[in-house]
Amino acid sequence: MNARLLAVVAAVGAVAATALPAGAVPKTIKTSYAVSLPVPFPVMEDQPPTMYGCIDGEEGLSKASKEFVLPDVGTLKAEVAYTGDWDLYLLDSKGAILAAAETVETGNTSPSTEKLTWKKGKKGQKVTLVTCNWLGLKDGTVTYSYTYGK
């Protein structure tokens, strides 16, 4: 065996040894983070141009946005736990709404959860998860999971 062929065989062997075995890729990725939105969105009804007013709210005051890239084809599930009235949206890279979780909860003083599911994720797709405080206490927790597969 010549030296060049031996080097190629050794390199292929090294790559094979470091590659993940079949099925070792995580099936679900799960992330949680806290949000603090001290000022509820000041408009109590949807307003043009988006008709989803809180998406136009001020970042860090009445809304929190988290942008990320989807790792593969799959399903995104997200929820926000809060007290009061909050909403949750999934936007594409152009700001179009892909999924929404919104319930009118005027006068709610109990812990609640808004949940959404979006089953059309594509590898490399940029999305933004937007959490909005319509009329709630300032603190919430967002949890999302991404499950690989069609």
Secondary structure, 3 states (H helix, E strand, C coil): CCHHHHHHHHHHHHHHHHCCCCCCCCCEEEEEEEEECCCCCCCCCCCCCCCCHHHHCCECCCEEEEEEECCCCEEEEEEEEEECCEEEEEEECCCCEEEEEECCCCCCCCEEEEEEEEEEECCCCEEEEEEEECCCCCEEEEEEEEEECC
